[in-house]
C-alpha cells in the first residue's frame, strides 16, 4: 500500500456502499437514505491516510479475499486492520472466531457497532493497539490489508509466529508483493525474496487496482497467500540472514568481490575467534589453532569452487545459498 508518514495497521476494508454496511441494521427508510449518501460518494467515516487507511470500496474484492482464505468453521482468524468491518463480517460468518487488531479508536468503535446485537457479537474480539507491538494470539488464518511501511516487519513477525498457522492472505503494495515471490535473475529478486521463500511458500492470488479504494492510493495492490514451511528448514536464521544481507548488499557483484573486502574479512575473522572462545573442548581448539587458516584464505577456496566461481547473488537460488552457508560453516566461517 502507499507510503505514508505513520502506519499502525493495514488499510481498512470499509465503504458505505459495501453490502455489509451499517445500513443493513437500519430501517428501510434509513437504508435508502444511506444508499443515496453512498451514491454521492460520502463515507460514514473519513479515512485517515496518515495511518495508511484507504477504504476498500469494492465488495467483490472483499468476497474474493475471504474466499481465497478458504476458512473452516473451526478456524480462529487474525484480522489486522479491520476498519469498519466490511471484511470482518464475512470472516465471522465463516469461522469460529475473529481476533481483530486495530490502532484507530474510531474504527474499533465502528467494527464493534457493526456486530452489536447480531449472532456474531460473541465471536469477535477487538484489540486496540499497534499491530507491530501487539503480541499475536493463537490463530489459524491471518487476513490483512497492509501499508508499505510495516509490510516487511509484519511479514517476518508472522513467519516467526508460533504455534504455526495454516496461511495468511494479505494485500500489499504491488511491488512489495512481487518481491516476495521473485525468482533468481528477476529484477525484483532481493534479500526479502530469499528470506521469505526460505520460510514460506508464496502465491500471487490477485491484482487489485487503485480505483478499488477510497481515496485511491498512488500504487496498485496485490493479494498474496503465504504458507509456512512445516517443518521449518534446519537453519540458524540469524546466521542465514547475516550471509544473505551481506551478499545482497551488492547482488550483481561476484561472490568473490563482495566477500573479499577488508571490512568483511575482518568481521568474519572476529566471528571465528568468538566461536573458538565459546568452544569448551580445549584439545579441539588447540588442534584448530595449529591448522589456522585466515578468513581470507577460506573465502578464496570456497568462492573458487565450481558451484560458486564467478556467480552472483542475484542468480543463486535457495539451494545454492543453503549449500554455500553449509560450506562456510564447515570451514569455521560464521556470519552471526
C-alpha positions in Angstrom: 0.0 0.0 0.0 1.1 3.6 -0.4 3.8 5.2 1.7 2.6 7.4 4.5 4.2 9.1 7.5 2.7 6.8 10.1 1.0 3.5 9.8 -0.1 1.2 12.6 -2.4 -1.4 10.9 -3.4 -2.1 7.3 -5.5 -0.1 5.0 -9.0 -0.7 6.2 -11.7 -2.5 4.3 -14.5 0.0 4.6 -17.1 1.6 2.4 -20.6 2.9 2.9 -21.6 1.3 -0.4 -20.4 -2.2 0.6 -23.1 -5.0 1.2 -22.1 -5.3 4.8 -22.6 -1.7 5.7 -24.3 -0.4 8.9 -27.4 0.3 6.8 -28.2 -3.4 6.9 -29.2 -2.9 10.5 -31.3 0.2 10.0 -34.9 0.7 9.0 -35.9 0.7 5.2 -36.1 4.4 5.3 -32.6 4.8 6.8 -31.2 2.2 4.3 -32.5 4.2 1.4 -31.0 7.4 2.8 -27.7 5.7 3.4 -27.7 4.3 -0.2 -28.3 7.8 -1.5 -25.4 9.1 0.6 -23.2 6.2 -0.7 -24.2 7.1 -4.3 -22.8 10.6 -3.6 -19.5 9.0 -2.6 -19.7 10.0 1.0 -18.1 7.7 3.6 -19.6 7.1 7.1 -16.1 7.7 8.5 -13.4 9.6 6.7 -10.1 7.6 6.2 -7.1 8.8 8.0 -4.4 8.4 5.3 -1.6 9.3 7.8 -2.4 5.9 9.3 -2.3 4.2 6.0 -6.1 4.0 5.7 -7.5 3.6 2.2 -11.0 2.1 2.4 -11.7 -0.9 0.1 -14.9 0.0 -1.6 -15.4 -2.9 -4.0 -17.5 -5.7 -2.3 -16.4 -8.2 -5.0 -12.8 -7.8 -3.9 -13.8 -8.4 -0.2 -15.7 -11.5 -1.2 -12.7 -12.8 -3.3 -10.2 -12.3 -0.5 -12.4 -14.1 2.0 -12.9 -16.9 -0.5 -9.1 -17.2 -1.0 -8.7 -17.7 2.7 -10.6 -21.0 2.4 -11.9 -20.8 6.0 -13.2 -23.7 8.1 -16.0 -23.4 10.7 -13.4 -24.3 13.4 -10.9 -21.6 12.4 -9.7 -18.7 14.5 -8.9 -15.7 12.2 -6.5 -12.9 12.9 -7.5 -9.8 11.1 -5.1 -6.8 11.0 -6.7 -3.5 10.3 -10.4 -4.4 10.3 -11.6 -0.8 9.7 -15.4 -0.5 9.9 -15.8 -4.3 9.5 -16.6 -4.9 5.8 -14.2 -7.9 5.8 -14.8 -8.7 9.4 -18.5 -9.6 9.0 -18.0 -12.3 6.3 -14.9 -13.6 8.1 -17.1 -14.1 11.2 -19.8 -15.8 9.3 -17.4 -18.5 8.1 -15.2 -19.0 11.1 -15.3 -19.8 14.8 -13.8 -16.5 16.0 -12.1 -13.4 14.7 -9.5 -11.5 16.6 -9.1 -8.1 15.1 -6.2 -5.7 15.8 -6.9 -2.0 15.1 -4.9 1.1 16.0 -7.6 3.7 15.3 -10.1 4.0 18.1 -12.8 5.3 15.7 -12.6 2.0 13.8 -12.6 0.0 17.0 -15.9 1.6 17.9 -17.3 1.1 14.4 -16.5 -2.5 14.0 -17.9 -3.3 17.4 -21.1 -1.5 16.5 -21.3 -3.5 13.3 -21.8 -6.8 15.2 -23.6 -5.5 18.3 -26.8 -7.4 18.8 -26.0 -9.9 16.0 -25.3 -13.6 16.1 -21.6 -12.7 15.6 -21.2 -10.4 18.6 -19.6 -13.1 20.9 -17.3 -14.3 18.1 -15.4 -11.1 17.7 -12.6 -9.9 19.9 -11.1 -6.5 19.1 -7.6 -5.5 20.3 -6.9 -1.8 20.2 -3.2 -1.2 19.6 -0.2 -1.1 17.2 0.0 -4.5 15.3 3.8 -4.3 15.4 3.8 -4.0 19.2 1.0 -6.3 20.0 1.6 -10.0 20.9 -0.4 -12.1 18.4 -2.7 -14.7 19.9 -3.2 -18.2 18.5 -4.8 -18.2 15.1 -5.3 -20.5 12.1 -5.5 -17.9 9.3 -4.4 -14.3 9.1 -6.2 -11.7 6.8 -4.6 -8.3 6.5 -4.6 -5.1 4.4 -1.1 -3.8 4.9 0.5 -0.3 4.4 4.0 -0.2 2.8 5.8 1.0 5.9 5.1 -2.1 8.0 4.9 -4.7 5.3 8.3 -6.3 5.7 8.3 -6.2 9.5 4.8 -7.7 9.6 5.7 -10.5 7.2 8.6 -11.6 9.4 6.6 -11.2 12.6 4.1 -13.7 11.0 6.9 -16.0 9.7 8.4 -16.3 13.2 5.0 -16.7 15.0 4.5 -19.9 16.9 2.5 -22.0 17.1 2.4 -22.2 13.3 -0.7 -21.1 11.4 -2.2 -22.5 8.2 -1.9 -19.5 6.0 -2.0 -15.7 5.7 -4.0 -13.9 2.9 -2.6 -10.4 2.7 -2.9 -7.3 0.5 0.3 -5.4 -0.2 1.7 -2.7 -2.4 2.2 -4.4 -5.8 5.9 -4.1 -6.0 6.4 -5.5 -2.4 4.1 -8.4 -3.2 6.0 -9.3 -6.3 9.3 -9.2 -4.4 8.0 -11.9 -2.0 7.8 -14.4 -4.9 10.6 -13.1 -7.2 12.9 -15.7 -8.7 16.7 -15.7 -9.3 17.6 -13.4 -12.2 14.4 -11.3 -12.0 14.9 -7.5 -11.3 12.8 -7.7 -8.0 14.8 -10.6 -6.6 16.3 -9.5 -3.3 17.0 -10.3 0.3 13.3 -10.2 1.1 12.6 -12.7 -1.7 15.2 -15.2 -0.4 14.4 -14.9 3.3 10.6 -15.2 2.8 10.9 -18.2 0.4 13.2 -19.9 2.9 10.5 -19.9 5.5 7.3 -20.0 3.4 5.6 -20.7 0.1 4.2 -17.5 -1.5 1.4 -17.5 -4.2 0.2 -14.4 -6.1 -3.6 -14.5 -5.9 -5.0 -11.4 -7.5 -4.2 -7.9 -8.5 -6.3 -5.0 -7.0 -6.4 -1.7 -8.9 -6.0 1.5 -7.1 -9.6 2.6 -8.0 -11.0 -0.1 -5.8 -10.0 2.1 -2.8 -11.3 5.4 -1.4 -9.2 7.5 -1.6 -7.2 5.8 -4.3 -3.6 5.1 -3.3 -0.8 6.1 -5.6 0.1 2.5 -6.3 -1.6 -0.8 -7.4 -2.0 -3.6 -4.9 -1.8 -7.4 -4.9 -3.2 -10.1 -2.7 -0.8 -13.0 -1.8 -1.2 -16.2 0.1 1.7 -17.2 2.5 2.0 -20.7 3.8 4.7 -21.5 6.3 7.1 -24.4 5.5 6.3 -27.1 8.0 8.7 -28.3 9.4 10.8 -25.2 9.0 14.3 -25.6 7.4 17.0 -26.6 9.9 18.9 -23.3 9.6 20.0 -20.8 12.1 18.1 -17.8 10.7 20.4 -15.2 12.3 23.4 -16.8 10.6 21.5 -17.2 7.3 20.3 -13.6 7.3 23.8 -12.4 8.1 25.1 -14.0 4.9 22.2 -13.0 2.7 22.3 -9.4 3.9 26.0 -9.2 3.1 25.6 -10.8 -0.4 22.6 -8.8 -1.5 24.3 -5.5 -0.5 25.8 -5.7 -4.0 23.7 -8.5 -5.5 25.1 -8.1 -9.1 28.8 -8.3 -8.0 30.5 -11.7 -7.9 30.6 -13.5 -4.6 34.4 -13.1 -4.6 34.3 -9.3 -4.9 31.6 -9.0 -2.2 33.2 -11.2 0.3 36.9 -10.3 -0.2 36.7 -6.8 1.2 38.7 -5.7 4.2 35.7 -5.0 6.4 34.1 -8.3 5.6 37.3 -10.3 6.2 37.9 -8.5 9.5 34.3 -9.3 10.6 34.5 -13.0 9.7 37.9 -13.3 11.4 36.3 -11.7 14.5 33.4 -14.2 14.3 35.8 -17.1 14.1 37.7 -16.0 17.2 34.4 -15.6 19.0 33.2 -19.1 18.0 36.5 -20.5 19.2 36.3 -18.8 22.6 32.9 -20.5 23.0 34.4 -23.9 22.3 34.7 -25.8 25.6 36.8 -28.6 24.1 40.3 -27.1 24.7 42.1 -30.0 22.9 40.0 -29.5 19.8 40.6 -25.7 20.0 44.4 -26.2 20.2 44.2 -28.6 17.2 42.3 -26.0 15.2 44.9 -23.3 16.2 47.7 -25.5 14.8 45.8 -25.6 11.4 44.9 -22.0 11.5 43.6 -20.5 8.2 42.5 -16.9 7.9 39.0 -16.0 6.7 40.5 -14.6 3.5 42.1 -17.9 2.5 38.9 -19.8 3.3 36.8 -17.4 1.3 39.2 -17.7 -1.6 38.9 -21.5 -1.6 35.1 -21.5 -1.3 34.3 -19.0 -4.0 36.7 -20.7 -6.4 34.7 -23.9 -6.1 32.9 -24.8 -9.4 29.5 -24.3 -8.0 30.1 -20.6 -7.0 33.0 -19.5 -9.2 32.1 -16.3 -10.9 28.5 -16.4 -9.5 26.4 -13.5 -8.3 23.8 -13.5 -5.5 21.2 -12.2 -8.0 21.4 -15.5 -9.9 21.6 -18.0 -7.0 18.6 -20.0 -5.7 17.8 -21.2 -2.2 19.7 -24.5 -2.6 22.8 -22.6 -3.7 22.6 -20.3 -0.7 22.0 -23.2 1.7 25.0 -25.1 0.3 27.2 -22.0 0.5 26.3 -21.4 4.1 26.9 -25.0 5.0 30.3 -24.9 3.2 31.4 -21.8 5.1 30.2 -23.2 8.5 32.0 -26.4 7.9 35.2 -24.4 7.5 34.6 -22.3 10.6 33.2 -19.2 8.9 30.1 -17.7 10.6 28.0 -14.7 9.6 26.4 -14.0 13.0 
